[in-house]
Amino acid sequence: MIARISKSLNEKEKGFTLIELLVVVIIIGILSAIAIPVFMNQRQKAVDAGIKSDLRSIANEVESYYVDNQAYPADGTVAKDENGKVKVGSADDAALIKISDPNTEFTYEDKGESYVLTGTNDEKGSGKTFTYDSKDGGLDPEGK
């Protein structure tokens, strides 16, 4: 028996015990339980940031339309087309803006001397509706 123990000590068997492996698996589980919800929240924030960026791009094109025509586009002339791009104006040379996510819904409302753009993405985003009001100074960054 002593010979077997001394042989075992001399060979220095290498490997992990079951307890060590279980501890590693538990640590990985805890880290993933923390990281996955944070990652999912970041995806929603990215979609929301895309909506805000798209609203600013559309607003820039609406302002360009105003400079060219001395009036804002009429209701119904700023809308998504069948290719998922937002068209500003009704002419053949109207600006087409590629939006970041084709599932995002936009509305445009002409108020005469100002306009209001709204954008939301209930499928992938936080479900907030973001508003760009030219009369109130632009984008509401918090959403509703």
Phi, psi and omega per residue, in radians:
M1 nan -0.771 3.120
I2 -1.129 -0.609 3.120
A3 -1.126 -0.686 -3.142
R4 -1.163 -0.724 3.133
I5 -1.150 -0.763 3.139
S6 -1.174 -0.616 3.079
K7 -1.124 -0.727 3.125
S8 -1.108 -0.723 3.126
L9 -1.198 -0.634 -3.138
N10 -1.229 -0.603 -3.125
E11 -1.333 -0.336 -3.140
K12 0.841 1.188 3.128
E13 -1.021 2.344 -3.092
K14 -1.900 2.616 3.126
G15 2.583 2.964 -3.136
F16 -1.782 2.569 3.061
T17 -1.438 2.881 3.124
L18 -1.061 -0.685 3.131
I19 -1.084 -0.772 3.134
E20 -1.088 -0.729 3.111
L21 -1.135 -0.714 3.115
L22 -1.125 -0.687 3.112
V23 -1.085 -0.758 3.125
V24 -1.097 -0.771 3.127
V25 -1.091 -0.716 3.124
I26 -1.133 -0.734 3.125
I27 -1.103 -0.758 3.105
I28 -1.092 -0.704 3.098
G29 -1.086 -0.736 3.128
I30 -1.139 -0.780 3.128
L31 -1.091 -0.711 3.125
S32 -1.225 -0.567 3.090
A33 -1.145 -0.496 3.089
I34 -1.435 -0.742 -2.991
A35 -1.309 -0.654 -3.045
I36 -1.124 -0.829 3.093
P37 -1.097 -0.623 3.104
V38 -1.121 -0.748 3.120
F39 -1.094 -0.761 3.140
M40 -1.096 -0.688 3.107
N41 -1.137 -0.627 3.132
Q42 -1.164 -0.599 3.097
R43 -1.119 -0.740 3.100
Q44 -1.106 -0.720 3.111
K45 -1.114 -0.637 3.119
A46 -1.149 -0.723 3.105
V47 -1.130 -0.741 3.108
D48 -1.094 -0.695 3.098
A49 -1.136 -0.620 3.074
G50 -1.122 -0.709 3.104
I51 -1.078 -0.798 3.136
K52 -1.069 -0.760 3.127
S53 -1.101 -0.736 3.115
D54 -1.105 -0.712 3.113
L55 -1.081 -0.719 3.104
R56 -1.126 -0.706 3.125
S57 -1.123 -0.763 3.118
I58 -1.123 -0.733 3.122
A59 -1.070 -0.693 3.087
N60 -1.061 -0.727 3.123
E61 -1.211 -0.630 3.087
V62 -1.120 -0.715 3.101
E63 -1.154 -0.659 3.070
S64 -1.112 -0.694 3.077
Y65 -1.061 -0.713 3.137
Y66 -1.105 -0.736 3.131
V67 -1.077 -0.713 -3.120
D68 -1.301 -0.583 -2.982
N69 -2.042 -0.065 -3.119
Q70 1.006 0.452 3.049
A71 -2.777 2.637 3.077
Y72 -1.335 2.712 3.120
P73 -1.059 2.594 3.120
A74 -1.259 2.787 3.062
D75 -0.999 2.458 3.122
G76 1.574 -0.182 3.139
T77 -1.730 -0.026 3.018
V78 -2.090 1.780 -3.059
A79 -2.767 2.845 3.080
K80 -1.291 2.426 3.057
D81 -1.641 -3.046 -3.076
E82 -1.213 -0.281 3.127
N83 -1.619 0.065 3.133
G84 1.429 0.267 3.067
K85 -1.817 2.649 3.111
V86 -1.629 2.203 -3.132
K87 -1.774 2.246 3.120
V88 -1.916 1.943 -3.117
G89 1.809 2.907 -3.077
S90 -1.900 -0.130 -3.106
A91 -1.337 2.922 3.121
D92 -1.146 -0.496 -3.130
D93 -1.635 0.362 -3.137
A94 -1.107 2.592 -3.129
A95 -1.235 2.395 3.049
L96 -1.969 2.201 -3.117
I97 -1.981 2.137 3.079
K98 -1.369 2.170 -3.125
I99 -1.630 2.782 -3.012
S100 -1.254 -0.524 -3.127
D101 -2.442 2.094 -3.099
P102 -1.131 -0.232 3.114
N103 -1.438 -0.134 -3.129
T104 -1.304 2.343 3.134
E105 -1.815 2.356 3.137
F106 -2.149 2.580 2.974
T107 -2.282 2.656 3.122
Y108 -2.306 2.373 3.108
E109 -2.340 2.103 3.110
D110 -1.448 2.213 -3.138
K111 -1.950 0.334 -3.123
G112 1.528 -1.480 -3.134
E113 -1.587 -0.006 3.116
S114 -2.665 -3.115 3.124
Y115 -2.645 2.821 3.120
V116 -2.290 2.218 3.047
L117 -1.940 2.432 3.027
T118 -2.258 2.622 3.116
G119 -2.561 2.459 3.115
T120 -2.638 2.725 3.063
N121 -2.484 1.636 -3.107
D122 -1.295 -0.420 -3.058
E123 -1.291 -0.793 -3.040
K124 -2.038 -0.377 -3.063
G125 -1.572 -2.852 -3.113
S126 -1.416 -0.154 -3.101
G127 1.560 -0.007 3.111
K128 -1.315 2.610 3.032
T129 -1.822 2.148 -3.139
F130 -1.751 2.453 -3.048
T131 -2.145 2.347 3.002
Y132 -1.999 1.923 -3.135
D133 -1.974 1.991 -3.079
S134 -1.174 -0.487 -3.139
K135 -1.281 -0.626 -3.095
D136 -1.608 0.180 3.031
G137 1.739 0.170 3.052
G138 2.057 -2.460 -2.976
L139 -1.416 2.364 2.956
D140 -1.507 1.860 -2.983
P141 -1.246 -0.326 -3.078
E142 -1.501 -0.532 -3.081
G143 1.328 3.027 -3.126
K144 -2.143 nan nan
